[in-house]
Structures are given as C-alpha cells and as structure tokens.
Amino acid sequence: MNASVADLAAMATLHRYRVFETAHGIAAIAWSGEAVTAFRLPGESARDAEWSLLRRLPDAVAGDPPPAVAAVIADAIRYFAGEPVDFDAVAIDLGEQEPFFARVYERVRAIGRGETMTYGAVARELGAGPEAARAVGQAMARNPIPLIVPCHRVLAAGSRVHGFSAPGGALAKVRMLEIEGVATEPPPAAQTAFEF
C-alpha cells in the first residue's frame, strides 16, 4: 500500500524524543529527521523532563534517535560530565520564529565555549538599540534548544547572571558557565529556584 502525500508530509514533520541521564540530572531532546527541534536541560526527574518537552511538542513520540541525534545525546552527556564539547555543527530546526528572535538565535549560537555576551551587546551587534536588550532576553527565555543555542552564555548588564528559565534557574546557568571555565558571581538566592 502506498502512503499518501499527506501521510508522507506528516511523517516528515513527526517529532520524536528521548529522555536521557546526565551528571547534572535528566535531560530530554526532540528531533525531526536529523535536526534537533527541542532540548530540555537536566532536571530532577525523567517525568519532569518528558513533561517539559511534550509541553513544547505535544505530538512528539518517544523513539530511537538517528545517528546524528544519538551523537548529540552523547555529546550532551560528555558536556555535563565536564568535557569540552562543541555543538556548532549540530543540525537544528527552530521552527517558525519571529524574525528578530531568529537573528538573535543565530548570533547567540556563534558565542564560543568560555565566552559570554550581554543582552545589550547582542542587541547592538544586530543593529538594534539598547531597548532591544529586553527582546534579546525574551528570545533567550523562549529558546527551544538551550545548550545547542547557548543562551546560558548571555548575561545581564555588568556580566551578571540574571534569570534562567531552565530547571535550577540562574544557579543552573552558573553551573553551565563553570563547566566552560567562566567564573561568575553567584545569583541572588531568590533566582536559584526553578523558573518556568
């Protein structure tokens, strides 16, 4: 029996996901074809990781990753174990994005391991005024693929750690930067709780 064009289109956009363990907790990744479409930073439980990912991609189904995605999972495990890992070549699909957000993600993806930028510096590099720093922050908060689009490397004015919508909040951001050899001031105690 031949598949219809609609069936083939649906299979091409099908999102699959995998929950996996790292040294910092349980993470999750989703993909379509060979491209990563979502990533959930490590948290406390597999149930939370799966719920967070399915909140973004409710039609995703658990599955075995293709080799390219399996390599990303292995690299993420190595990253959270403290090994130097580069995610620059990972194929990603951010889906439909506001044009400014798409430009922000492209710029932020180019921030190298051990480097940081401020929200304002990202805005300036994109030719936007200082008022756009808030929009950069909004893009970071909505980043569907943290770690691979390294929003943890974007800091507040004065290179302060401020907010992080991943499990563990700003403390998770500090820990990721420490993995990369970047020393930061600890966030205020109020920012160390989960921020969704």
Solvent accessible surface area in square Angstrom, and as a share of the most:
residue,aa,sasa,rsa
1,M,242,1.08
2,N,143,0.74
3,A,51,0.40
4,S,56,0.36
5,V,126,0.73
6,A,74,0.57
7,D,74,0.38
8,L,93,0.46
9,A,56,0.44
10,A,63,0.49
11,M,126,0.56
12,A,71,0.55
13,T,91,0.53
14,L,60,0.30
15,H,48,0.21
16,R,89,0.33
17,Y,15,0.06
18,R,82,0.30
19,V,40,0.23
20,F,19,0.08
21,E,123,0.55
22,T,10,0.06
23,A,77,0.60
24,H,79,0.35
25,G,20,0.20
26,I,31,0.16
27,A,0,0.00
28,A,0,0.00
29,I,0,0.00
30,A,0,0.00
31,W,8,0.03
32,S,18,0.11
33,G,53,0.51
34,E,91,0.41
35,A,20,0.16
36,V,1,0.00
37,T,10,0.06
38,A,2,0.01
39,F,9,0.04
40,R,15,0.06
41,L,5,0.03
42,P,14,0.09
43,G,8,0.08
44,E,137,0.61
45,S,38,0.24
46,A,52,0.40
47,R,182,0.66
48,D,45,0.23
49,A,0,0.00
50,E,62,0.28
51,W,137,0.48
52,S,17,0.11
53,L,4,0.02
54,L,51,0.25
55,R,137,0.50
56,R,117,0.43
57,L,29,0.15
58,P,102,0.64
59,D,123,0.64
60,A,9,0.07
61,V,64,0.37
62,A,70,0.54
63,G,19,0.18
64,D,118,0.61
65,P,27,0.17
66,P,28,0.18
67,P,114,0.71
68,A,46,0.36
69,V,0,0.00
70,A,42,0.33
71,A,55,0.42
72,V,10,0.05
73,I,17,0.09
74,A,50,0.38
75,D,33,0.17
76,A,0,0.00
77,I,68,0.35
78,R,94,0.34
79,Y,1,0.00
80,F,7,0.03
81,A,66,0.51
82,G,40,0.39
83,E,73,0.33
84,P,99,0.62
85,V,10,0.06
86,D,100,0.52
87,F,13,0.05
88,D,92,0.48
89,A,104,0.81
90,V,22,0.12
91,A,57,0.44
92,I,44,0.22
93,D,66,0.34
94,L,39,0.19
95,G,52,0.50
96,E,173,0.77
97,Q,52,0.23
98,E,93,0.42
99,P,112,0.70
100,F,46,0.19
101,F,8,0.03
102,A,42,0.32
103,R,110,0.40
104,V,0,0.00
105,Y,2,0.01
106,E,133,0.60
107,R,59,0.22
108,V,0,0.00
109,R,47,0.17
110,A,72,0.56
111,I,3,0.01
112,G,27,0.26
113,R,78,0.29
114,G,37,0.35
115,E,96,0.43
116,T,46,0.27
117,M,26,0.12
118,T,29,0.17
119,Y,35,0.13
120,G,15,0.15
121,A,22,0.17
122,V,0,0.00
123,A,0,0.00
124,R,149,0.54
125,E,102,0.46
126,L,27,0.14
127,G,73,0.70
128,A,29,0.22
129,G,26,0.25
130,P,107,0.67
131,E,135,0.60
132,A,15,0.11
133,A,26,0.20
134,R,187,0.68
135,A,29,0.22
136,V,0,0.00
137,G,23,0.22
138,Q,81,0.36
139,A,0,0.00
140,M,15,0.07
141,A,60,0.47
142,R,130,0.48
143,N,7,0.03
144,P,8,0.05
145,I,0,0.00
146,P,17,0.11
147,L,4,0.02
148,I,3,0.01
149,V,0,0.00
150,P,3,0.02
151,C,7,0.04
152,H,0,0.00
153,R,18,0.07
154,V,0,0.00
155,L,4,0.02
156,A,9,0.07
157,A,70,0.54
158,G,71,0.68
159,S,63,0.40
160,R,135,0.49
161,V,9,0.05
162,H,99,0.44
163,G,20,0.19
164,F,21,0.09
165,S,48,0.31
166,A,11,0.09
167,P,10,0.06
168,G,16,0.15
169,G,0,0.00
170,A,0,0.00
171,L,55,0.27
172,A,16,0.13
173,K,3,0.01
174,V,8,0.05
175,R,113,0.41
176,M,6,0.03
177,L,0,0.00
178,E,102,0.46
179,I,32,0.16
180,E,14,0.06
181,G,68,0.66
182,V,23,0.13
183,A,101,0.78
184,T,31,0.18
185,E,134,0.60
186,P,103,0.65
187,P,13,0.08
188,P,81,0.51
189,A,89,0.69
190,A,95,0.74
191,Q,30,0.14
192,T,48,0.28
193,A,65,0.50
194,F,91,0.38
195,E,53,0.24
196,F,135,0.56
